[in-house]
Amino acid sequence: MQVEQLWVADRGYQGLAKLQVHGCTPYKKSKRRKLSKQERQYNQQLAQVRITVEHTIRKLKVFRILSERYRNRSRRFGLRFNLIAGLLNDELTHPI
């Protein structure tokens, strides 16, 4: 069974929708046309989803596994990353 993934990105990845069926990027306004009310609401809802992802990436960087060069054995990188991700997932599902 294949699980479908939703790709959420910012305005810098406008071409993502052409490459991925489930790619979500915000609408851009042009010089000639302003965004409609529905487009602005969509952008706001997408930003609410993206902010949780950005905060999770920030929490991973606190552990310095993503923010600096990994200087330990490369074969243990996946194990350590998964352990840290598991801790963060547990924190998200069981807040104090």
MOHUSUL-V247046 format. One record per pair of residues at least 4 apart in sequence whose C-alpha atoms are under 6 Angstrom apart, sorted by sequence separation. I is the first residue (numbers start at 1). J is the second residue. D is the distance in whole Angstrom. If there is no record, write none. Layout:
i=(I;I)
j=(J;J)
d=(D;D)
This chain:
i=(16;35;64;77;78;82;90;91;29;61;17;29;61;16;7;10;11;6;7;8;9;7;26)
j=(20;39;68;81;82;86;94;95;34;66;23;35;67;23;22;25;26;22;23;24;25;24;43)
d=(6;6;6;6;6;6;6;5;5;5;5;6;5;6;6;6;6;5;5;5;5;6;5)
